[in-house]
Amino acid sequence: MRKWLVLAVLAAVAFPALAAQPATQPVPPAVQAAAPAGPANPFFAEWTTPFGVPPFGAIEVAHYLPAFKEGITRERAEVAAIAKNTEAPTFANTVAALDGAGEFLDRVQTVFYGQLSAETSDALQAVAKDVAPQLAALGDDINLDPALFARVKVVWEKRDASGLTAEQRKLVDETYQGFVRGGANLDAAGQQRLRAINKELSLEGLRFGDNVLRETNAYRLVIEKRDDLAGLPPGVVTAAAAAAKAAKLEGKWVFTLQAPSIWPFLQYADNRELRRQIFTAYITRCDHGDASDNKAILARLAALREEKAKLLGFPTWANFVLDRNMAKTPDKVYGLLDQLWVAALAVAHREAADLQAAIKADGQSFKLEPWDWRYYSERVKKARYDFDEEALRPYFKLENVRDGAFYVANKLYGVTFTERADIPKYHPEVRTFEVKDADGSFLGVFMTDYYPRPGKRGGAWSGRYRDQWFRDGKDVRPIVVNVCNFSRPAGDAPALLSLEEAETLFHEFGHGLHSLLSRVRYHGVARVPRDFVELPSQIMENWVLEPEVLKVYAKHWKTGAVIPAELVAKVGRARRFNQGFATVEYLAASYLDMDWHTVTDAKERDATAFENAAMAKIHMMPEIVVRYRSPYFSHVFGPGGGYSAGYYSYIWAEVLVADAFQAFKERGIFDQATARSFRANILERPGTGDVMEAYVRFRGHEPSVQPLLAKRGLAGTPAAPSTK
């Protein structure tokens, strides 16, 4: 797949596979002449900013369409020159030339799609709708160019006898497979239909994502009586008052569907009816039969994907996607899910019984419902382990947690982060850092954007404003950003994170570190299988609660005292608590994703009926709701559909992580030999060869699911037969 086409996934995935080229390339006079009249368009000039970071303050919405038009025109010309080359096809004049084509367009796209995710507006969304079909058409024109494919095929057929390096052979194979998967072998009718499908997919995914953002931003629970705040921690109440003030509702309290607002409310609010209201609003987003309803859109997306898979010779969309992942086939994905499901469901049923007993102990007789789970789970945990997660927040000041992640990177790899005030940023809350390696050499730029805003989509992700690659023998270093939605400062307190938020910060930092440490020569080999890409991020979470790390960053925001050892011990004792719930809600979403993408006909289905049937098939318990219901499952139906038939990858990677971290535990969490091996085999060049072979080089053996089962407290329950 062309690198720029993958970039369109930026608005939907947690870790884009590819990103922009260097922004410091001089612009030829012909291109400068093509610049539109009026104020200078920054995309048509050399960027002289520190490290070539995009000059965000100078870029206006009006600049994007002319820049996209010029980028598309340029890429067409560059690719046409490669296709029409009269010299015999070689790696250099065909495959490498293609890999380097499209720098101008890539530069435009990385800025645009980064902003579309983190700082969107109606105007940006309008641009996205305008350019999506144009980009889809460009991708099809490249993939379906017979002369171009013929040249690539010649190089591919001679790849083993051409004296190429392993990385070059990998690029040849990736390029050839990209053409084949892009429809190069289809007949004229098939190619025409593929073009229509790709255009519609690009537009429908944007509609889906816009609807989710609109619905999420539209809801607010306004509380007028202080009594309705009973049970909520002071920090949560203060944040709600600040949200009300921002909404011009001073004297009231506002709760939203943003993670820092809804989850503490469900965890602590005594008012059961209000818990029901906000939970119901969350799980019924884009499911009201109105203009923002996504059911017809997602049904259409699933049908189009199945039709596209069939066109390209695959029985289902999941087969098409997984052919490029570690899992390879739907059966292997279902096999992993099944290994975990029965054990997780059994534990979740026991947890539900405990919560029902807590309800009875409260003198209540109602049946446990999904909006009760987090509330009573917190109460049971507190009673059983004498542990309240809110007790951790004073020790998890956001800046300290971030510095803790920096500390781990430094101890493992010698990497340093120095904040710079002169690097451009797209929002005042963004922080910018120069990153250097242990030898003092420049590794890249790292940006953080941690607070929720109406223009920012939900969740957390890592992206890039410039990719790492080699141009003319020079190592071009990346520009990386972590974007999250963490708790804001409230009252006189700084931003204090929950344990889950602290782990998310380390997680996304792991993705960012993966980008910063990349050492590949070509864009086309930077692609990492979706079910491998979460390994570098998830493994970072393991250092969050290590005592040696905690003593560095987990200090009380007022007193500076290090987090007490007894409080950390309580965390350890409670770690397996509620793992049945956590695993069930996640696995249910993974099953739902796979079920949508293993249908074998291109029929547009009733989304509600399909989802209900999928949950019934796995005997989903009514007290838990699937983590992402279909109408707002942006991971798989949003722009680009980056995790379609791939949401399982988090648990697949967690199997790798549980096994991989054992190497650090066995040899020392900062053992330098282990860190060097992990960096070399996993972080720097995993896309240049078979990733399982790379993992085995690091660990010495293939991973087992048993460490994960033990970690989650799910060991000892036999697996059920496959649900598929």
Stockholm file with secondary structure:
# STOCKHOLM 1.0

chainA/1-724         MRKWLVLAVLAAVAFPALAAQPATQPVPPAVQAAAPAGPANPFFAEWTTPFGVPPFGAIEVAHYLPAFKEGITRERAEVAAIAKNTEAPTFANTVAALDGAGEFLDRVQTVFYGQLSAETSDALQAVAKDVAPQLAALGDDINLDPALFARVKVVWEKRDASGLTAEQRKLVDETYQGFVRGGANLDAAGQQRLRAINKELSLEGLRFGDNVLRETNAYRLVIEKRDDLAGLPPGVVTAAAAAAKAAKLEGKWVFTLQAPSIWPFLQYADNRELRRQIFTAYITRCDHGDASDNKAILARLAALREEKAKLLGFPTWANFVLDRNMAKTPDKVYGLLDQLWVAALAVAHREAADLQAAIKADGQSFKLEPWDWRYYSERVKKARYDFDEEALRPYFKLENVRDGAFYVANKLYGVTFTERADIPKYHPEVRTFEVKDADGSFLGVFMTDYYPRPGKRGGAWSGRYRDQWFRDGKDVRPIVVNVCNFSRPAGDAPALLSLEEAETLFHEFGHGLHSLLSRVRYHGVARVPRDFVELPSQIMENWVLEPEVLKVYAKHWKTGAVIPAELVAKVGRARRFNQGFATVEYLAASYLDMDWHTVTDAKERDATAFENAAMAKIHMMPEIVVRYRSPYFSHVFGPGGGYSAGYYSYIWAEVLVADAFQAFKERGIFDQATARSFRANILERPGTGDVMEAYVRFRGHEPSVQPLLAKRGLAGTPAAPSTK
#=GR chainA/1-724 SS CCHHHHHGGGGTCSSCSCCCCCTTCCCCHHHHHTSCSSSCCGGGSCCCSGGGCCCGGGCCHHHHHHHHHHHHHHHHHHHHHHHTCCSCCCIIIIIIHHHHCCHHHHHHHHHHHHHHHHSCCHHHHHHHHHHHHHHHHHHHHHHTCHHHHHHHHHHHHTGGGTTCCHHHHHHHHHHHHHHHHTTTTSCHHHHHHHHHHHHHHHHHHHHHHHHHHHHHHHCCEEECCGGGGTTCCHHHHHHHHHHHHHTTCTTSEEECSSHHHHHHHHHHCCCHHHHHHHHHHHHTTTCSSSTTCCHHHHHHHHHHHHHHHHHTTCSSHHHHHHTTSSSCSHHHHHHHHHHHHHHHHHHHHHHHHHHHHHHHHTTCCCCCCHHHHHHHHHHHHHHHHCCCGGGGGGGCBHHHHHHHHHHHHHHHHCCEEEECSSSCCSSTTCEEEEEECTTSCEEEEEEEECSCCTTSCSSCEEEEEECCEEETTEEECCEEEEECCCCCCBTTBCCBCCHHHHHHHHHHHHHHHHHHTCCCSCGGGCCCCTTTTTHHHHGGGGGTTCHHHHHHHCBCTTTCCBCCHHHHHHHHHHTTTTHHHHHHHHHHHHHHHHHHTSCSSCCCCCHHHHHHHHHHHTTCCTTSCCSSCGGGCHHHHSGGGTTTTTTTHHHHHHHHHHHHHHHHHHHCTTCHHHHHHHIIIIIISGGGSCHHHHHHHHHSSCCCSHHHHHHTTCTTSCCCCCCC
#=GC SS_cons         CCHHHHHGGGGTCSSCSCCCCCTTCCCCHHHHHTSCSSSCCGGGSCCCSGGGCCCGGGCCHHHHHHHHHHHHHHHHHHHHHHHTCCSCCCIIIIIIHHHHCCHHHHHHHHHHHHHHHHSCCHHHHHHHHHHHHHHHHHHHHHHTCHHHHHHHHHHHHTGGGTTCCHHHHHHHHHHHHHHHHTTTTSCHHHHHHHHHHHHHHHHHHHHHHHHHHHHHHHCCEEECCGGGGTTCCHHHHHHHHHHHHHTTCTTSEEECSSHHHHHHHHHHCCCHHHHHHHHHHHHTTTCSSSTTCCHHHHHHHHHHHHHHHHHTTCSSHHHHHHTTSSSCSHHHHHHHHHHHHHHHHHHHHHHHHHHHHHHHHTTCCCCCCHHHHHHHHHHHHHHHHCCCGGGGGGGCBHHHHHHHHHHHHHHHHCCEEEECSSSCCSSTTCEEEEEECTTSCEEEEEEEECSCCTTSCSSCEEEEEECCEEETTEEECCEEEEECCCCCCBTTBCCBCCHHHHHHHHHHHHHHHHHHTCCCSCGGGCCCCTTTTTHHHHGGGGGTTCHHHHHHHCBCTTTCCBCCHHHHHHHHHHTTTTHHHHHHHHHHHHHHHHHHTSCSSCCCCCHHHHHHHHHHHTTCCTTSCCSSCGGGCHHHHSGGGTTTTTTTHHHHHHHHHHHHHHHHHHHCTTCHHHHHHHIIIIIISGGGSCHHHHHHHHHSSCCCSHHHHHHTTCTTSCCCCCCC
//
